[in-house]
Amino acid sequence: MTMPTLPSPEQSAVVRRTPMISAVYAEQDPQIANPAETAGSLSPQAAPDGTPRRRRRRAALVIGVVAAVLLAAGVVTYLVRDDRRFDAVPPACETIQPFTGLLGVNYTLRQKGERNFACDLWLPRDHPAYRAAPKITFGFLLADDASDAADKLRLKPAPDVRALPGIGDEAYLQDRNVYFRVGNLAVAIFVFPNEVSNEDQVKAFATAVANHLKTL
């Protein structure tokens, strides 16, 4: 951030009325740290502190400083929030359940593993294509930060790998599988052969889940 320039004697009255600015200026010129000495150094011809012009200048300076502080705080908060958006992995089956209808089939959800980082989607037993195996597996991977998640997500260049804009912070399609990231949380959607849900349905499902994760 660019440091403010030293005030002229005519501006010193504004400095002494704003302690935050006075502290900043004091690092450049210790004489300005003492409001009384600063005020005494004004020449007799200096405009009195109470004039409308000086009051407007003082108000504008205060507003500018407050706005800059709030903006900087907001940017830092946003960057930290995006870098480590998640401290823990959400429960996989519970997270995706509201959006499975976008896949075009009434899948049965089964938790995969004890920690619920992944969820298997099975066809109903009465479905013509039913087999005793999941058709889709959805899984989370929690990374240390957004950069680490991006590294884990990034696929080696291949003819069947392409970017999918509009899904999370970044997303890719490889063959039938979709991979995307929201902050420091990476997601994989594995669609097994003889799929029932088509590519457009899987992408619509991935988009809805990604948008939901951004609200958590």
Protein Blocks (a to p, Z undefined) as FASTA:
>chain_A
ZZdddddfklmmmmmmmmklmmmmmmmmmmlmpmklmmmmpcfkbccfkbmklmmmmmmm
mmmmmmmmmmmmmmmmmmmmmmmmpfbdcdfklmmmmmmmmnopacddddedjkopaccd
dddfklmkbccbdfbdcdddddfblmlmmmmmpccddfkbccdehiajbdcdehjbccdd
ehjaccdddddehifbdfklmmmmmmmmmmmmmmZZ
